[in-house]
Each structure stands twice: as C-alpha cells, then as structure tokens.
Amino acid sequence: MSLWQRLIESGKRLFDVEVEDEPLPADLECAPDPNDVGFTAAVVGLGAKMAKADGRVTDEEIMVFSRVFQTAPKDAAAVRRVFNLAQQTVNGYESYARKIGRKYAARPCLLEGVLDGLFMIATADGVVTEDELSYLNTVSEAFGFSEATFRRIKASHMGADRDDPYHILGVAHDAEFDEIRRVYRRLMADNHPDRVLQNGAPREFEHAAHEKAATITSAYARIRAERGLIAVN
C-alpha cells in the first residue's frame, strides 16, 4: 500500500496530529523519524496549502508535488484527495511549519529539502504571486532559517535572482574566488543527492536534490567563466 493510500485511510485526523518537541538522536542529519506520521502529514499539509496560497490549486501544482515526492501514477487520485483533505482542515500552514521546524531544528538539511519542494510547487504554473512568496518566507522563518538563507534558496528556484549566480551561491559579487570556491564546495557537500540520501533524507526528496545540485554547479561554472577561469559551453 502506498504512502498516499495509507494517508487517505488514516483520514483527516492526520492533519491535526501533534508533533512532539522531543530532541532527536544525532545519527542522520537529513532523516525524519521513520515512524513520524506527523512529519508526513505536515509536509503534505504544507504542500497542499502552498498550492492554494494564490487562491487556487492547478493541475500543474499537483503534478509537481507528485514529481518532487515521487508518487506513482496509480496514486494520482489519492494525491488529489490528500490535497483536498489538507485544504479542508482548520489548521493553518503556520502550525505545520512550526511543528516540524521545532522538532527538526537540528536537521536543517531535512527542512531545506521541504522548502525546496514548496518552491517547486510555487513555480509550477510559471507565476509566483506575492501571497506565495509571503507563504514561503513565513515557512522559512518557522524553520529557523535566516533571511540570507531564504534568499539563497529562493535564488536557486525563481525570479531574476536565478540569473545571478552569486545570489544562487549566496556570495557577494566582489568576493574573492577562494571564498566562492569554499562556499561552492560546502553547498555541494551539503546538497549533493548522494549525501542527502546517505544522511537519511526521504527518498521523495531525491528529485529536488538533483535539481538543486545542478543549479549550484551551473552557478559556479558561470562565475568561473565570468572570471576567465573556464569556458562555459
């Protein structure tokens, strides 16, 4: 039975489940508790409410959710029903974000993976509204991310910033290349899909990790080319 079918069978109560604020063992930095139904429900709730942040849910947004979280075609109807359940609950998205933000504060890799997925849903229809940006910023704050971290994540997904490789890496335009290289290596170490999965991230985050790593690599290559260090084909 798939995750989505299990969620449907469990019913709407999942979206009201409390996530305990107990500290986690520092074994896998990207891993949620494998038995944490509250985490799964909160992520689905955040995704559904992200899709509805602009007042409507498009087929493209649901398709992106299915792609990012790697749902099987046979589960398409179940995914839509999960979205509907999450949209109907009285819980606001802030409660979902605060719950998993508190519990997984020591797992920024995991929380960043969730925010990456939300950005991918927001950009699915080609237009990101102010309401959607406000939603993403609020979730980022609930996760404990700084404004600089939010700008870096945002730059890797959308808008004019996506054309600025310095913003994607989160470095100043006049930064020394040695600093840029150090930041690039750190970002790749933190975001390489293999490492993300080895550190326990859910398999559903694999696609987002690949896209993010490719964006970071492309930004670094463009800076090298701009500074005459290597040509970009």
PASEBA-1860 file (N, C-alpha, C; in nm, 3 decimals):
! residues 233
1> MSLWQRLI> 0.085/-0.119/0.000/0.000/0.000/0.000/0.089/0.124/0.000 ~ 0.056/0.223/-0.085/0.141/0.342/-0.098/0.121/0.437/0.019 ~ 0.216/0.530/0.033/0.207/0.633/0.137/0.074/0.708/0.126 ~ 0.039/0.745/0.004/-0.080/0.827/-0.017/-0.207/0.749/0.019 ~ -0.211/0.622/-0.015/-0.328/0.541/0.020/-0.337/0.525/0.173 ~ -0.222/0.509/0.238/-0.224/0.497/0.384/-0.275/0.626/0.448 ~ -0.232/0.741/0.391/-0.278/0.869/0.444/-0.429/0.883/0.429 ~ -0.481/0.844/0.313/-0.624/0.852/0.292/-0.698/0.764/0.392
9> ESGKRLFD> -0.648/0.642/0.412/-0.713/0.550/0.504/-0.709/0.602/0.647 ~ -0.600/0.669/0.680/-0.589/0.723/0.816/-0.685/0.839/0.838 ~ -0.718/0.908/0.729/-0.821/1.011/0.734/-0.773/1.148/0.776 ~ -0.867/1.236/0.791/-0.838/1.376/0.815/-0.768/1.400/0.947 ~ -0.781/1.307/1.042/-0.717/1.325/1.173/-0.567/1.344/1.161 ~ -0.505/1.292/1.054/-0.360/1.307/1.038/-0.319/1.453/1.034 ~ -0.404/1.535/0.978/-0.366/1.674/0.960/-0.386/1.756/1.087 ~ -0.430/1.690/1.194/-0.442/1.757/1.323/-0.348/1.695/1.425
17> VEVEDEPL> -0.260/1.604/1.381/-0.173/1.532/1.473/-0.069/1.626/1.532 ~ -0.037/1.605/1.657/0.064/1.686/1.724/0.202/1.625/1.703 ~ 0.300/1.708/1.677/0.438/1.663/1.666/0.510/1.701/1.794 ~ 0.559/1.602/1.866/0.627/1.629/1.993/0.758/1.701/1.968 ~ 0.796/1.786/2.062/0.918/1.864/2.050/1.036/1.795/2.118 ~ 1.039/1.663/2.115/1.147/1.591/2.180/1.274/1.599/2.097 ~ 1.393/1.608/2.160/1.518/1.610/2.084/1.540/1.478/2.012 ~ 1.608/1.486/1.897/1.632/1.367/1.817/1.775/1.320/1.831
25> PADLECAP> 1.801/1.191/1.817/1.938/1.143/1.816/2.011/1.194/1.693 ~ 2.138/1.235/1.711/2.213/1.295/1.600/2.280/1.187/1.517 ~ 2.198/1.103/1.452/2.256/0.996/1.373/2.255/1.029/1.224 ~ 2.141/1.068/1.171/2.129/1.100/1.030/2.073/1.241/1.017 ~ 2.155/1.333/0.966/2.118/1.473/0.973/2.004/1.512/0.881 ~ 1.972/1.431/0.782/1.862/1.464/0.691/1.741/1.375/0.711 ~ 1.738/1.296/0.817/1.634/1.194/0.831/1.526/1.235/0.930 ~ 1.400/1.223/0.889/1.293/1.231/0.988/1.281/1.098/1.060
33> DPNDVGFT> 1.213/1.099/1.170/1.183/0.974/1.239/1.101/0.887/1.145 ~ 1.144/0.764/1.116/1.070/0.680/1.021/0.927/0.652/1.064 ~ 0.898/0.666/1.193/0.762/0.643/1.241/0.685/0.772/1.265 ~ 0.738/0.883/1.215/0.679/1.013/1.241/0.568/1.043/1.140 ~ 0.449/0.994/1.169/0.335/1.021/1.082/0.304/1.170/1.080 ~ 0.331/1.238/1.192/0.307/1.381/1.198/0.389/1.458/1.098 ~ 0.516/1.414/1.077/0.600/1.480/0.977/0.541/1.463/0.838 ~ 0.503/1.341/0.804/0.445/1.315/0.673/0.320/1.399/0.652
41> AAVVGLGA> 0.233/1.400/0.752/0.109/1.477/0.740/0.138/1.626/0.727 ~ 0.237/1.676/0.803/0.269/1.818/0.798/0.326/1.857/0.662 ~ 0.412/1.773/0.604/0.468/1.802/0.472/0.358/1.804/0.366 ~ 0.268/1.706/0.372/0.157/1.705/0.277/0.070/1.829/0.296 ~ 0.045/1.864/0.424/-0.034/1.983/0.451/0.031/2.109/0.399 ~ 0.162/2.121/0.417/0.234/2.238/0.366/0.227/2.243/0.214 ~ 0.245/2.127/0.150/0.239/2.124/0.004/0.103/2.164/-0.048 ~ -0.002/2.113/0.016/-0.138/2.144/-0.027/-0.169/2.292/-0.008
49> KMAKADGR> -0.129/2.345/0.107/-0.158/2.486/0.134/-0.068/2.578/0.052 ~ 0.052/2.530/0.015/0.135/2.606/-0.078/0.065/2.619/-0.212 ~ 0.009/2.507/-0.259/-0.059/2.509/-0.388/-0.180/2.603/-0.386 ~ -0.240/2.620/-0.268/-0.360/2.702/-0.257/-0.330/2.845/-0.213 ~ -0.203/2.878/-0.196/-0.167/3.010/-0.143/-0.214/3.125/-0.231 ~ -0.225/3.099/-0.362/-0.271/3.204/-0.453/-0.421/3.194/-0.477 ~ -0.491/3.113/-0.396/-0.635/3.104/-0.405/-0.688/2.992/-0.493 ~ -0.600/2.920/-0.560/-0.645/2.812/-0.646/-0.538/2.704/-0.651
57> VTDEEIMV> -0.580/2.584/-0.685/-0.487/2.472/-0.699/-0.493/2.426/-0.844 ~ -0.379/2.430/-0.911/-0.375/2.390/-1.051/-0.329/2.245/-1.065 ~ -0.364/2.187/-1.180/-0.317/2.052/-1.209/-0.164/2.047/-1.212 ~ -0.103/2.157/-1.261/0.044/2.161/-1.268/0.105/2.151/-1.130 ~ 0.045/2.217/-1.032/0.098/2.213/-0.896/0.088/2.073/-0.836 ~ -0.024/2.008/-0.860/-0.038/1.872/-0.810/0.059/1.779/-0.881 ~ 0.079/1.800/-1.012/0.175/1.718/-1.086/0.316/1.736/-1.032 ~ 0.353/1.862/-0.999/0.486/1.888/-0.945/0.501/1.824/-0.808
65> FSRVFQTA> 0.399/1.834/-0.726/0.404/1.768/-0.596/0.429/1.618/-0.615 ~ 0.358/1.558/-0.708/0.374/1.415/-0.734/0.514/1.383/-0.784 ~ 0.571/1.475/-0.866/0.705/1.451/-0.920/0.811/1.469/-0.813 ~ 0.801/1.577/-0.736/0.901/1.604/-0.632/0.901/1.494/-0.527 ~ 0.782/1.451/-0.487/0.772/1.350/-0.383/0.752/1.210/-0.442 ~ 0.775/1.197/-0.573/0.786/1.069/-0.642/0.669/0.976/-0.613 ~ 0.549/1.024/-0.643/0.432/0.938/-0.630/0.409/0.863/-0.760 ~ 0.357/0.742/-0.749/0.332/0.659/-0.866/0.207/0.707/-0.940
73> PKDAAAVR> 0.204/0.690/-1.074/0.085/0.731/-1.150/-0.044/0.672/-1.094 ~ -0.037/0.548/-1.044/-0.158/0.484/-0.993/-0.211/0.555/-0.869 ~ -0.128/0.639/-0.807/-0.169/0.710/-0.685/-0.219/0.851/-0.712 ~ -0.235/0.887/-0.841/-0.273/1.025/-0.875/-0.402/1.067/-0.806 ~ -0.502/0.980/-0.808/-0.629/1.016/-0.744/-0.612/1.032/-0.594 ~ -0.530/0.946/-0.533/-0.507/0.955/-0.389/-0.437/1.085/-0.352 ~ -0.340/1.126/-0.435/-0.269/1.252/-0.408/-0.366/1.369/-0.409 ~ -0.456/1.371/-0.508/-0.554/1.480/-0.514/-0.644/1.478/-0.390
81> RVFNLAQQ> -0.680/1.360/-0.345/-0.765/1.351/-0.225/-0.689/1.397/-0.100 ~ -0.560/1.366/-0.094/-0.478/1.415/0.018/-0.476/1.567/0.018 ~ -0.457/1.626/-0.101/-0.458/1.771/-0.111/-0.591/1.827/-0.061 ~ -0.700/1.766/-0.102/-0.831/1.814/-0.061/-0.848/1.806/0.090 ~ -0.803/1.696/0.151/-0.812/1.682/0.296/-0.735/1.792/0.367 ~ -0.613/1.816/0.322/-0.528/1.916/0.387/-0.586/2.055/0.373 ~ -0.649/2.084/0.258/-0.707/2.216/0.237/-0.830/2.239/0.323 ~ -0.898/2.132/0.362/-1.022/2.145/0.438/-0.998/2.157/0.589
89> TVNGYESY> -0.881/2.116/0.637/-0.857/2.119/0.781/-0.852/2.262/0.832 ~ -0.884/2.280/0.960/-0.883/2.414/1.017/-0.742/2.461/1.049 ~ -0.647/2.370/1.053/-0.509/2.408/1.084/-0.452/2.501/0.976 ~ -0.387/2.609/1.018/-0.318/2.694/0.923/-0.182/2.637/0.891 ~ -0.122/2.683/0.781/0.007/2.628/0.742/0.115/2.661/0.844 ~ 0.098/2.771/0.917/0.199/2.806/1.016/0.215/2.697/1.122 ~ 0.103/2.633/1.157/0.111/2.529/1.259/0.191/2.410/1.210 ~ 0.174/2.373/1.081/0.254/2.264/1.025/0.402/2.300/1.029
97> ARKIGRKY> 0.433/2.423/0.983/0.573/2.464/0.974/0.638/2.472/1.111 ~ 0.565/2.527/1.209/0.622/2.538/1.343/0.648/2.402/1.405 ~ 0.556/2.308/1.384/0.571/2.175/1.443/0.697/2.106/1.395 ~ 0.712/2.097/1.263/0.831/2.025/1.214/0.956/2.111/1.226 ~ 0.939/2.245/1.225/1.054/2.332/1.245/1.114/2.315/1.383 ~ 1.027/2.303/1.484/1.076/2.282/1.621/1.139/2.144/1.635 ~ 1.069/2.044/1.588/1.117/1.908/1.610/1.248/1.881/1.537 ~ 1.261/1.937/1.415/1.378/1.907/1.333/1.473/2.026/1.321
105> AARPCLLE> 1.478/2.108/1.425/1.567/2.224/1.423/1.712/2.183/1.404 ~ 1.749/2.065/1.452/1.886/2.015/1.436/1.906/1.944/1.304 ~ 1.805/1.946/1.216/1.811/1.880/1.086/1.786/1.982/0.975 ~ 1.868/2.089/0.962/1.843/2.189/0.858/1.843/2.130/0.717 ~ 1.918/2.024/0.695/1.919/1.959/0.564/1.779/1.909/0.529 ~ 1.712/1.849/0.623/1.577/1.798/0.601/1.480/1.912/0.578 ~ 1.488/2.015/0.660/1.396/2.128/0.647/1.417/2.202/0.516 ~ 1.543/2.213/0.472/1.569/2.279/0.344/1.511/2.197/0.229
113> GVLDGLFM> 1.515/2.065/0.241/1.454/1.981/0.139/1.305/2.004/0.128 ~ 1.238/2.023/0.242/1.094/2.053/0.240/1.070/2.187/0.172 ~ 1.149/2.288/0.208/1.131/2.421/0.148/1.160/2.418/-0.001 ~ 1.259/2.341/-0.043/1.285/2.325/-0.186/1.161/2.272/-0.259 ~ 1.099/2.170/-0.201/0.980/2.113/-0.263/0.868/2.214/-0.273 ~ 0.851/2.298/-0.170/0.747/2.401/-0.173/0.775/2.504/-0.281 ~ 0.901/2.542/-0.299/0.935/2.635/-0.406/0.903/2.575/-0.542 ~ 0.927/2.447/-0.559/0.900/2.383/-0.687/0.750/2.381/-0.717
121> IATADGVV> 0.669/2.364/-0.613/0.524/2.372/-0.632/0.483/2.514/-0.668 ~ 0.541/2.614/-0.600/0.506/2.754/-0.624/0.538/2.796/-0.767 ~ 0.647/2.746/-0.822/0.689/2.787/-0.956/0.627/2.700/-1.066 ~ 0.543/2.604/-1.029/0.491/2.508/-1.126/0.410/2.572/-1.237 ~ 0.331/2.677/-1.203/0.245/2.737/-1.304/0.311/2.857/-1.373 ~ 0.439/2.879/-1.344/0.514/2.984/-1.413/0.502/3.122/-1.353 ~ 0.415/3.140/-1.255/0.395/3.271/-1.192/0.394/3.251/-1.041 ~ 0.480/3.326/-0.971/0.483/3.320/-0.825/0.425/3.451/-0.772
129> TEDELSYL> 0.315/3.442/-0.700/0.247/3.562/-0.652/0.309/3.611/-0.522 ~ 0.271/3.733/-0.483/0.318/3.788/-0.355/0.269/3.703/-0.238 ~ 0.146/3.652/-0.250/0.094/3.566/-0.144/0.177/3.439/-0.131 ~ 0.219/3.382/-0.244/0.301/3.261/-0.240/0.439/3.290/-0.179 ~ 0.496/3.405/-0.217/0.626/3.443/-0.160/0.615/3.466/-0.010 ~ 0.507/3.530/0.032/0.486/3.552/0.175/0.474/3.419/0.248 ~ 0.402/3.326/0.188/0.388/3.192/0.245/0.524/3.126/0.262 ~ 0.605/3.127/0.157/0.737/3.063/0.161/0.827/3.128/0.264
137> NTVSEAFG> 0.822/3.261/0.272/0.906/3.332/0.369/0.864/3.299/0.512 ~ 0.733/3.289/0.534/0.685/3.255/0.668/0.726/3.114/0.708 ~ 0.717/3.020/0.613/0.761/2.883/0.640/0.911/2.882/0.671 ~ 0.989/2.956/0.592/1.133/2.962/0.614/1.164/3.014/0.755 ~ 1.095/3.118/0.796/1.116/3.173/0.930/1.078/3.071/1.037 ~ 0.966/3.000/1.015/0.924/2.898/1.111/1.026/2.785/1.121 ~ 1.098/2.760/1.012/1.203/2.659/1.011/1.331/2.709/1.077 ~ 1.336/2.838/1.108/1.454/2.894/1.174/1.562/2.940/1.079
145> FSEATFRR> 1.529/2.953/0.950/1.629/2.996/0.853/1.646/3.148/0.856 ~ 1.769/3.195/0.833/1.795/3.338/0.827/1.744/3.394/0.694 ~ 1.736/3.527/0.687/1.693/3.591/0.564/1.791/3.561/0.451 ~ 1.921/3.556/0.483/2.021/3.525/0.380/2.002/3.383/0.326 ~ 1.971/3.290/0.414/1.948/3.152/0.369/1.823/3.146/0.282 ~ 1.718/3.218/0.321/1.597/3.220/0.239/1.627/3.278/0.101 ~ 1.703/3.387/0.096/1.736/3.447/-0.034/1.814/3.348/-0.121 ~ 1.906/3.274/-0.059/1.983/3.176/-0.136/1.893/3.067/-0.193
153> IKASHMGA> 1.804/3.015/-0.110/1.714/2.910/-0.157/1.621/2.965/-0.265 ~ 1.568/3.083/-0.242/1.481/3.147/-0.340/1.553/3.166/-0.473 ~ 1.678/3.212/-0.465/1.754/3.239/-0.587/1.778/3.114/-0.669 ~ 1.782/2.999/-0.605/1.807/2.876/-0.679/1.682/2.824/-0.749 ~ 1.568/2.889/-0.723/1.443/2.840/-0.779/1.370/2.937/-0.870 ~ 1.386/3.068/-0.852/1.293/3.157/-0.920/1.346/3.298/-0.942 ~ 1.272/3.370/-1.026/1.286/3.513/-1.041/1.417/3.558/-1.103 ~ 1.436/3.689/-1.098/1.556/3.748/-1.157/1.682/3.698/-1.091
161> DRDDPYHI> 1.672/3.666/-0.962/1.789/3.618/-0.890/1.846/3.491/-0.952 ~ 1.759/3.416/-1.021/1.807/3.291/-1.078/1.911/3.319/-1.187 ~ 1.908/3.443/-1.244/2.006/3.479/-1.345/2.136/3.528/-1.283 ~ 2.141/3.536/-1.152/2.260/3.586/-1.084/2.326/3.471/-1.009 ~ 2.435/3.417/-1.061/2.498/3.303/-0.996/2.550/3.334/-0.857 ~ 2.584/3.461/-0.832/2.633/3.499/-0.700/2.522/3.485/-0.595 ~ 2.400/3.524/-0.633/2.287/3.509/-0.542/2.257/3.362/-0.516 ~ 2.270/3.280/-0.619/2.243/3.138/-0.604/2.338/3.076/-0.501
169> LGVAHDAE> 2.465/3.117/-0.506/2.563/3.064/-0.410/2.561/3.139/-0.277 ~ 2.494/3.255/-0.275/2.487/3.331/-0.151/2.616/3.404/-0.118 ~ 2.688/3.451/-0.222/2.814/3.523/-0.201/2.804/3.662/-0.264 ~ 2.889/3.752/-0.218/2.892/3.887/-0.273/2.958/3.888/-0.410 ~ 2.920/3.985/-0.493/2.977/3.993/-0.627/3.128/4.020/-0.625 ~ 3.174/4.087/-0.518/3.317/4.118/-0.511/3.394/4.021/-0.422 ~ 3.334/3.907/-0.393/3.401/3.807/-0.309/3.524/3.751/-0.379 ~ 3.627/3.721/-0.303/3.746/3.657/-0.358/3.709/3.517/-0.407
177> FDEIRRVY> 3.777/3.474/-0.515/3.740/3.345/-0.572/3.763/3.230/-0.475 ~ 3.865/3.241/-0.390/3.888/3.135/-0.291/3.768/3.118/-0.199 ~ 3.706/3.231/-0.162/3.587/3.225/-0.078/3.471/3.160/-0.154 ~ 3.455/3.201/-0.281/3.348/3.145/-0.364/3.364/2.994/-0.377 ~ 3.489/2.951/-0.397/3.514/2.808/-0.411/3.481/2.733/-0.282 ~ 3.516/2.793/-0.168/3.485/2.730/-0.040/3.334/2.717/-0.021 ~ 3.261/2.824/-0.054/3.115/2.821/-0.040/3.055/2.716/-0.134 ~ 3.106/2.713/-0.259/3.056/2.614/-0.354/3.077/2.471/-0.303
185> RRLMADNH> 3.196/2.444/-0.254/3.225/2.308/-0.206/3.139/2.273/-0.086 ~ 3.115/2.370/0.002/3.029/2.344/0.117/2.886/2.317/0.074 ~ 2.835/2.400/-0.020/2.699/2.380/-0.067/2.683/2.245/-0.136 ~ 2.783/2.206/-0.215/2.774/2.077/-0.283/2.784/1.962/-0.183 ~ 2.868/1.980/-0.082/2.879/1.877/0.021/2.747/1.861/0.096 ~ 2.679/1.975/0.120/2.554/1.971/0.194/2.437/1.924/0.109 ~ 2.444/1.950/-0.023/2.327/1.928/-0.108/2.343/1.821/-0.214 ~ 2.460/1.756/-0.221/2.476/1.650/-0.322/2.372/1.541/-0.296
193> PDRVLQNG> 2.300/1.498/-0.399/2.192/1.399/-0.378/2.238/1.273/-0.305 ~ 2.355/1.223/-0.337/2.403/1.101/-0.271/2.419/1.124/-0.121 ~ 2.478/1.239/-0.086/2.500/1.266/0.057/2.368/1.291/0.128 ~ 2.277/1.364/0.061/2.146/1.390/0.121/2.076/1.259/0.155 ~ 2.079/1.165/0.060/2.013/1.037/0.084/2.089/0.953/0.187 ~ 2.222/0.957/0.181/2.301/0.882/0.278/2.276/0.931/0.420 ~ 2.246/1.061/0.431/2.220/1.119/0.562/2.076/1.099/0.606 ~ 2.001/1.020/0.530/1.870/0.979/0.577/1.752/1.057/0.524
201> APREFEHA> 1.773/1.146/0.426/1.660/1.220/0.371/1.562/1.122/0.307 ~ 1.432/1.153/0.314/1.335/1.065/0.249/1.366/1.052/0.101 ~ 1.343/0.933/0.045/1.368/0.910/-0.097/1.289/1.009/-0.183 ~ 1.175/1.057/-0.128/1.092/1.151/-0.203/1.165/1.282/-0.233 ~ 1.274/1.314/-0.158/1.346/1.439/-0.179/1.454/1.427/-0.286 ~ 1.472/1.308/-0.343/1.585/1.286/-0.434/1.578/1.376/-0.557 ~ 1.461/1.388/-0.616/1.450/1.468/-0.739/1.485/1.614/-0.711 ~ 1.432/1.670/-0.601/1.463/1.809/-0.567/1.612/1.827/-0.542
209> AHEKAATI> 1.675/1.728/-0.479/1.819/1.737/-0.451/1.900/1.739/-0.580 ~ 1.862/1.658/-0.678/1.933/1.658/-0.807/1.920/1.795/-0.876 ~ 1.800/1.851/-0.876/1.780/1.981/-0.941/1.859/2.091/-0.870 ~ 1.862/2.086/-0.740/1.933/2.190/-0.665/2.084/2.179/-0.688 ~ 2.137/2.058/-0.686/2.280/2.039/-0.708/2.319/2.087/-0.848 ~ 2.234/2.062/-0.947/2.262/2.107/-1.083/2.263/2.259/-1.091 ~ 2.172/2.324/-1.019/2.168/2.471/-1.018/2.292/2.529/-0.953 ~ 2.338/2.471/-0.844/2.458/2.518/-0.775/2.580/2.501/-0.865
217> TSAYARIR> 2.592/2.386/-0.931/2.705/2.359/-1.019/2.707/2.455/-1.136 ~ 2.590/2.481/-1.194/2.582/2.574/-1.307/2.622/2.715/-1.265 ~ 2.578/2.758/-1.146/2.613/2.892/-1.099/2.763/2.905/-1.080 ~ 2.826/2.805/-1.023/2.971/2.807/-1.002/3.045/2.812/-1.136 ~ 2.998/2.734/-1.233/3.062/2.734/-1.365/3.051/2.870/-1.431 ~ 2.937/2.937/-1.413/2.919/3.069/-1.474/3.013/3.172/-1.411 ~ 3.033/3.163/-1.280/3.125/3.256/-1.214/3.267/3.232/-1.263 ~ 3.305/3.105/-1.273/3.439/3.073/-1.325/3.458/3.130/-1.466
225> AERGLIAV> 3.356/3.114/-1.549/3.365/3.165/-1.686/3.374/3.318/-1.686 ~ 3.293/3.381/-1.602/3.292/3.528/-1.594/3.429/3.582/-1.554 ~ 3.498/3.506/-1.470/3.629/3.549/-1.422/3.743/3.494/-1.506 ~ 3.708/3.433/-1.620/3.810/3.387/-1.713/3.883/3.262/-1.670 ~ 3.821/3.183/-1.583/3.889/3.064/-1.533/3.854/2.940/-1.613 ~ 3.737/2.940/-1.678/3.697/2.826/-1.760/3.585/2.873/-1.852 ~ 3.575/2.811/-1.966/3.470/2.847/-2.060/3.345/2.764/-2.033 ~ 3.229/2.827/-2.054/3.102/2.756/-2.044/3.057/2.723/-2.184
233> N> 3.028/2.595/-2.209/2.985/2.554/-2.342/2.847/2.611/-2.372
END
